[in-house]
Amino acid sequence: KLQFLYFIGYLIMERTPLLGSKEANQKKLSSLMLVLLACNTMNGPGLLALGSIFGKAGWAYGVVGVGVAAGVTGKTVSLLNDILQEHAGEEFSDLSHKILGEKGYLGTMTVLSCSLAALTCAQIVVTSQAVDSFLVNVFGTSSLLRLYPSVGLLTTTSQSLTPFPEGTYGVSLGFALDAVFCIFLGRLDITDNIFPQMLSSLLSVVSLGMLLMYLSETRDPEGSVPIVGSDSSELLGVSVFCFAFVLAVPSLHDTARHKGTFKTAMKSAVFIMFVICCLIGVIGGSYGPTPVPGNLLQAVFESSPPEVVKLAGYGYCLALLLPIPVYSILLKRNLASLTDRPGFYSIAVPWVAAGVCYLQPWFTSLLNWSSLLCLGFINFTVPLLLVVYHPDCTVSTPRRRGTAVFLLYFTTFVIVCTILQNLFK
């Protein structure tokens, strides 16, 4: 508690500018900006599924599941921070090559690339559909260039959050606008994306607050979330997706101005997202028909809400759009040791994958499985292995190593059990 109070006081009393200063020709970020960046990295489409997840699993299982994911994430970040103190400026790719060897390096890079691609695809799909819906609301129509099975131009006047039919392969106007905006910002570094991230945080707070107020006022009187539900098969996958930011920790640590408060800043971000996840799960699980729709925002739009609520929904989608370039930047920084053109691949691969997944009915299942198989591995297994196999006993002390081994076995057991539950449900 004293450490947390000290950190809050430090944020208030910190005299250096919020946006960072030049140190060795590189901008450094304050603790408050690191909290905002970490929250933005965790803020994603997984939050929109929590209403449905809590409705099926029950609020007791939901809170415990989200709490376990948050607790393990916080402890993993704490252990990884101890490693980064001795390896300043190094990414996951560098650490895995030094500590885990060549095979560990290749495995880490494979899973890291898949994880960042999955996170990027999820954001792109949700925000592109929202942009198309916004264009319909403002201009009365939006268009899509269909590429398969036949080439043609489709137009829509649907004001749904998903205005184009599922199963269509093509590029919509919203997707194209998303790409132009995000590719431009993705060519910059993290410290050059400060203003968009601050705007994203502001939009998230305002829009989520308005949406939660609307949900609480219009919820179904008979639709309260049960204490214990009947289906928790998707709980862990979505929870891992909501806290999938450990892969960004090395880059955030590298840009931190004050390393001493970095651990507390990351734990504060995890706690903030835990509270947000619980609020969305409990309030969203009580809204609308039973079962609660998988995309809570889409259910709100289909209920013909007031225009101000629609604007809040579009504002939240814009808040999801702004962090997309950060994922490309993280991938670029890690691919720098693998290829001479990290900038090209970090942008081309996620956007091509998103173009294939766009408007496909199997995309939700793909995200759930990628969360379990890839995000769980890169956010928990790899950082904990770095602690276990670190050669320096003064960095990886017996106590830290023992904690890492326990968390390693625990997360592996839970992930395997959840995979089996999804396979045989």
C-alpha positions, -999 to 999 in steps of 0.1 A, spaced: 0 0 0 28 24 8 45 16 -25 13 24 -43 7 56 -24 43 66 -32 38 59 -69 6 81 -69 24 109 -52 53 105 -76 30 109 -106 15 141 -91 48 157 -80 69 146 -111 83 179 -125 95 166 -158 72 171 -188 45 145 -195 54 139 -230 90 130 -223 124 146 -229 154 140 -250 179 117 -235 207 105 -257 187 116 -288 157 94 -277 125 105 -261 117 89 -227 82 85 -213 69 94 -178 53 69 -155 18 82 -163 23 78 -200 35 43 -195 3 35 -176 -17 49 -205 2 30 -231 -1 -3 -211 -39 2 -207 -42 10 -244 -23 -22 -253 -48 -42 -232 -78 -23 -244 -92 -43 -272 -122 -63 -287 -119 -89 -259 -137 -64 -236 -167 -64 -259 -171 -102 -254 -170 -101 -216 -208 -94 -213 -215 -127 -231 -187 -145 -212 -200 -134 -177 -236 -142 -188 -226 -178 -195 -200 -184 -169 -216 -164 -140 -202 -134 -123 -183 -154 -96 -164 -175 -122 -160 -144 -144 -145 -122 -116 -122 -151 -105 -111 -159 -140 -103 -123 -148 -87 -119 -114 -64 -149 -120 -54 -136 -154 -47 -101 -139 -28 -116 -109 -6 -139 -130 0 -110 -155 11 -87 -127 35 -112 -112 49 -121 -146 56 -85 -153 73 -81 -120 96 -110 -126 103 -99 -162 112 -64 -149 140 -79 -128 154 -94 -159 151 -61 -179 170 -42 -152 201 -61 -163 192 -61 -200 181 -26 -207 171 -18 -243 167 -55 -253 135 -69 -268 120 -104 -264 139 -115 -295 172 -105 -280 165 -120 -246 153 -153 -259 183 -156 -282 207 -150 -253 190 -170 -226 170 -197 -244 193 -204 -274 186 -207 -311 156 -230 -308 141 -209 -281 147 -178 -302 129 -192 -333 100 -205 -312 96 -171 -294 97 -152 -327 71 -175 -343 47 -172 -314 54 -135 -309 46 -127 -346 14 -148 -345 3 -131 -313 9 -96 -325 -8 -105 -358 -39 -118 -339 -41 -87 -317 -38 -64 -348 -63 -84 -368 -89 -82 -340 -85 -44 -337 -86 -40 -375 -118 -60 -380 -138 -43 -352 -126 -7 -361 -130 -12 -399 -166 -24 -395 -173 6 -372 -158 30 -397 -181 16 -424 -211 19 -401 -201 55 -393 -199 63 -430 -234 50 -435 -247 71 -407 -231 103 -420 -232 98 -458 -260 72 -461 -238 46 -477 -205 27 -478 -188 5 -504 -168 -27 -506 -147 -40 -534 -155 -78 -535 -126 -99 -546 -140 -135 -542 -158 -155 -555 -164 -128 -581 -151 -93 -585 -176 -65 -580 -186 -34 -560 -210 -38 -532 -228 -9 -514 -247 -9 -482 -271 14 -464 -273 -8 -432 -267 12 -400 -257 -20 -381 -222 -21 -366 -215 -48 -392 -230 -33 -423 -216 -59 -448 -227 -96 -449 -204 -122 -433 -185 -145 -456 -176 -117 -481 -139 -115 -492 -130 -80 -501 -118 -45 -491 -143 -20 -477 -140 17 -476 -137 16 -438 -109 -10 -441 -90 12 -466 -93 43 -444 -81 23 -414 -51 10 -434 -40 45 -446 -42 60 -411 -26 31 -392 2 24 -417 13 60 -415 15 60 -377 30 25 -377 61 38 -395 69 60 -364 83 49 -331 64 44 -298 75 77 -284 63 95 -316 28 81 -311 22 98 -277 -6 121 -288 -27 94 -305 -23 72 -274 -34 100 -251 -64 106 -273 -72 69 -272 -71 68 -234 -94 99 -232 -119 84 -257 -119 50 -239 -127 66 -205 -155 89 -219 -171 64 -243 -170 34 -220 -184 55 -192 -214 66 -214 -219 30 -227 -219 15 -192 -244 41 -180 -267 33 -209 -263 -4 -203 -272 -1 -166 -302 21 -173 -317 -1 -201 -307 -36 -189 -332 -64 -188 -349 -66 -154 -349 -104 -157 -314 -106 -171 -292 -104 -140 -259 -123 -143 -261 -156 -123 -236 -163 -96 -224 -195 -112 -232 -202 -148 -230 -233 -170 -204 -225 -196 -169 -211 -188 -151 -226 -218 -143 -192 -233 -135 -174 -201 -97 -180 -200 -92 -174 -237 -109 -140 -235 -93 -131 -202 -58 -138 -216 -67 -117 -246 -77 -88 -224 -44 -88 -205 -22 -96 -235 4 -68 -230 34 -86 -215 48 -88 -250 50 -50 -250 68 -48 -216 104 -48 -229 97 -20 -254 78 0 -227 107 -6 -203 132 7 -229 112 40 -233 107 45 -195 123 76 -181 125 63 -146 131 26 -143 125 25 -105 88 31 -108 83 10 -140 71 -21 -121 45 -2 -101 33 16 -133 27 -18 -150 9 -32 -120 -13 -1 -118 -23 -6 -154 -32 -42 -148 -54 -33 -118 -72 -6 -138 -80 -31 -166 -92 -56 -140 -117 -32 -127 -129 -23 -162 -132 -59 -172 -154 -67 -141 -176 -37 -147 -182 -45 -184 -187 -82 -176 -212 -77 -148 -232 -48 -163 -229 -61 -199 -240 -96 -188 -273 -82 -175 -281 -63 -208 -304 -74 -236 -317 -108 -245 -306 -141 -231 -280 -153 -240 -262 -120 -242 -248 -113 -277 -211 -120 -282 -204 -84 -294 -219 -61 -268 -214 -30 -288 -233 -45 -318 -262 -54 -295 -263 -18 -283 -264 -5 -319 -292 -29 -328 -314 -16 -299 -318 18 -317 -301 38 -289 -300 76 -288 -275 93 -311 -252 103 -282 -249 66 -273 -240 58 -310 -214 85 -309 -200 69 -277 -198 36 -295 -180 51 -325 -157 69 -300 -148 36 -284 -140 21 -318 -118 50 -326 -101 44 -292 -94 8 -304 -81 21 -338 -54 44 -324 -33 16 -306 -31 -5 -338 1 11 -350 17 3 -316 14 -35 -324 32 -29 -357 59 -10 -339 64 -38 -314 66 -63 -342 91 -41 -361 114 -38 -330 115 -76 -326 119 -84 -362 150 -61 -364 172 -89 -355 157 -113 -380 154 -93 -412 167 -63 -430 132 -50 -437 114 -52 -403 92 -22 -411 78 -37 -443 70 -71 -427 56 -56 -395 30 -38 -416 24 -61 -445 18 -94 -426 -8 -82 -401 -28 -62 -427 -28 -90 -453 -40 -114 -425 -66 -90 -415 -78 -87 -451 -83 -125 -452 -101 -126 -419 -123 -95 -425 -160 -103 -424 -154 -141 -419 -177 -160 -395 -149 -182 -382 -128 -152 -371 -141 -153 -335 -131 -189 -331 -97 -181 -346 -92 -154 -320 -102 -177 -291 -77 -204 -302 -49 -179 -310 -54 -165 -275 -49 -199 -259 -21 -212 -281 -1 -180 -289 -10 -152 -265 -8 -174 -234 26 -187 -245 42 -153 -253 27 -135 -223 34 -161 -196 55 -191 -208 83 -172 -225 89 -145 -197 88 -171 -170 113 -193 -189 136 -163 -192 136 -161 -154 140 -199 -149 170 -202 -173 187 -169 -167 224 -178 -159 230 -150 -134 219 -161 -99 219 -125 -86 192 -116 -112 173 -149 -111 175 -156 -74 162 -190 -60 131 -173 -47 123 -157 -80 131 -188 -99 108 -209 -76 80 -184 -82 85 -186 -119 85 -224 -119 52 -224 -99 36 -199 -123 49 -218 -153 33 -251 -142 1 -233 -131 -4 -214 -163 5 -244 -185 -20 -266 -165 -48 -240 -168 -42 -234 -205 -41 -271 -213 -73 -277 -193 -91 -249 -211 -79 -262 -245 -93 -296 -237 -126 -280 -224 -129 -262 -257 -122 -293 -277 -148 -315 -260 -175 -291 -249 
